[in-house]
Amino acid sequence: MAGIALSRVAYGAIGDLWGWRAVYLVAAGLTAVVGMAVIAVLPREAVRPRTSYRNLIRSTARLVVDEPTVRWSAAIQMPVFAAYNLTWVMLALLLTGPHYHLSVASAGLFGLCAAITVVTGPFVGRFLDRAGSRRSMALGCVTLVLGAVVMLFSTRSLVAVVVGLLLLIVGQQQVGTANQSRVLAIR
């Protein structure tokens, strides 16, 4: 999560200096470098029985059909993840637009808010362990709604932007962690 937060800041600066296309070119280049490093560093695996890609997709679809927990978790996680990503897109437009007139680099600094997950991760995990996935997910959903309500005031105050964003980030982390816990416990 720290990497995600820092990448938003770095790509905000790159976008401000060289434009939005440069962000994608740099990301593609870094992805290629990391891919080559992974190939060079990771040990070779023992030969496994070959399974076709089609069968792998079928096995995933089978989980969706067979396991109500997977369907329920996906039904919750999809809109949460979509709203979370839309928040970041709309945030860039809000901060660089007529309300705040910030540079792309300055707007990118708001990505540092995502670093809160480094601090809140242990608390989210302990709460999940103590209270269970349903209560943890419920708390996450309440936190998301509270963050959305605070963001209604985002055109009036940068404080509302930061507080709303922090609540949305922590709520998404809580829901995502609870969903992962539920799905990974199935089989």
Residue pairs with C-beta under 8 A, 6 or more apart in sequence:
1 114
1 115
1 117
1 118
1 121
1 173
2 115
2 118
4 111
4 114
5 111
5 112
5 113
5 114
5 115
5 117
5 118
6 111
6 112
6 115
7 111
8 88
8 108
8 110
8 111
8 112
8 114
9 108
9 109
9 111
9 112
10 108
11 23
11 26
11 27
11 108
12 104
12 105
12 106
12 107
12 108
12 109
12 111
13 105
13 108
14 22
14 23
14 26
15 22
15 23
15 104
15 105
15 108
16 103
16 104
16 105
16 106
16 108
17 105
63 70
63 186
64 70
64 71
64 74
67 186
69 182
69 183
69 186
70 183
70 186
72 182
73 179
73 182
73 183
76 137
76 141
76 175
76 179
77 175
77 176
77 179
80 144
80 171
80 172
80 175
80 176
81 172
81 176
83 144
83 148
83 168
84 168
84 169
84 172
87 151
87 165
87 168
91 107
91 110
91 161
91 165
92 104
92 107
94 100
94 154
94 155
94 161
95 102
95 106
95 107
95 110
95 161
96 102
96 103
96 104
96 107
99 155
100 158
110 161
110 162
110 165
113 162
113 165
113 166
113 169
114 169
116 166
116 169
116 170
117 169
117 170
117 173
120 170
120 173
121 173
124 136
124 170
124 173
124 174
124 177
125 177
127 135
127 136
127 139
127 174
128 136
128 174
128 177
128 178
128 181
131 139
133 178
133 179
133 181
133 182
134 178
136 174
136 177
136 178
136 181
137 174
137 175
137 178
137 179
139 174
140 170
140 171
140 172
140 173
140 174
140 175
140 176
140 177
140 178
141 171
141 175
142 171
143 167
143 168
143 170
143 171
143 174
144 167
144 168
144 171
144 172
144 175
145 171
146 167
146 171
147 164
147 165
147 166
147 167
147 168
147 169
147 170
147 171
148 164
148 168
149 164
150 160
150 163
150 164
150 167
151 160
151 161
151 164
151 165
151 168
153 160
153 164
154 160
154 161
154 164
